[in-house]
Amino acid sequence: MTNTRNLLRTSFSYFLLLSFFCILGCRKDIDPVNEPLASDGATLKSLFESKGYNSYFVDPFNDTSQVRWTPSWMDGGIVISDDTTKFVHIVMRPQLENIVTKKVVPNVHFMGYTKRIIVKITNVYTFYLGAYYSSQINESLTIPPNFSGTLTMKDLATNKFTFHKYEDGVLVK
């Protein structure tokens, strides 16, 4: 009887010890460094503005006019992603502004040209100003997935440019 009791006590002790290790081993650790970064419009807008990139919204047009680009942060943007990288394309809407009179012409469209804020999200945020130049001037500009033309990307932190050529949404060089 004593042997049976000792065997039961030992077995129960091993069971508790094994259960304890199983519970610890099955617990999901949350690594704050590798958590996915947010890609919503409000977060991206806040980060963009905190880095002081707002000056990239105005282009000179002629002696008395400028083009003011307004990002559509709350539209969420166009998201393109793979396993490790996410690109969020924020649409920018141009309007023509007279510098002297401050008169604004909204919803200006340029044939074969548009700009986007492109945010590359890996374990950090990288902001680019993307300018799309369509190879078909008379065609409305479709940006991903079927874009044909050249994309210039200016890294807003380093001011370095990269150039990419696309045909029907496929990168060719």
Secondary structure as the mmCIF struct_conf table of DSSP 4:
data_model
#
loop_
_struct_conf.conf_type_id
_struct_conf.id
_struct_conf.beg_label_comp_id
_struct_conf.beg_label_asym_id
_struct_conf.beg_label_seq_id
_struct_conf.end_label_comp_id
_struct_conf.end_label_asym_id
_struct_conf.end_label_seq_id
HELX_RH_AL_P HELX_RH_AL_P1 THR A 2 CYS A 26
HELX_LH_PP_P HELX_LH_PP_P1 ARG A 27 ILE A 30
TURN_TY1_P TURN_TY1_P1 PRO A 32 ASN A 34
BEND BEND1 GLU A 35 GLU A 35
HELX_LH_PP_P HELX_LH_PP_P2 PRO A 36 ALA A 38
HELX_RH_AL_P HELX_RH_AL_P2 GLY A 41 SER A 50
TURN_TY1_P TURN_TY1_P2 LYS A 51 GLY A 52
HELX_RH_3T_P HELX_RH_3T_P1 TYR A 53 PHE A 57
STRN STRN1 VAL A 58 PRO A 60
BEND BEND2 ASN A 62 THR A 64
STRN STRN2 SER A 65 PRO A 71
HELX_RH_3T_P HELX_RH_3T_P2 TRP A 73 ASP A 75
STRN STRN3 ILE A 78 SER A 81
BEND BEND3 ASP A 83 THR A 84
STRN STRN4 LYS A 86 ASN A 98
TURN_TY1_P TURN_TY1_P3 ILE A 99 THR A 101
STRN STRN5 VAL A 104 VAL A 105
BEND BEND4 ASN A 107 ASN A 107
TURN_TY1_P TURN_TY1_P4 MET A 111 GLY A 112
STRN STRN6 TYR A 113 ILE A 121
BEND BEND5 THR A 122 VAL A 124
STRN STRN7 TYR A 125 SER A 134
BEND BEND6 SER A 135 GLN A 136
TURN_TY1_P TURN_TY1_P5 ILE A 137 ASN A 138
BEND BEND7 GLU A 139 GLU A 139
HELX_LH_PP_P HELX_LH_PP_P3 SER A 140 LEU A 141
BEND BEND8 PRO A 144 ASN A 146
STRN STRN8 GLY A 149 ASP A 155
TURN_TY1_P TURN_TY1_P6 LEU A 156 THR A 158
STRN STRN9 PHE A 161 GLU A 167
TURN_TY1_P TURN_TY1_P7 ASP A 168 GLY A 169
STRN STRN10 VAL A 170 LEU A 171
#
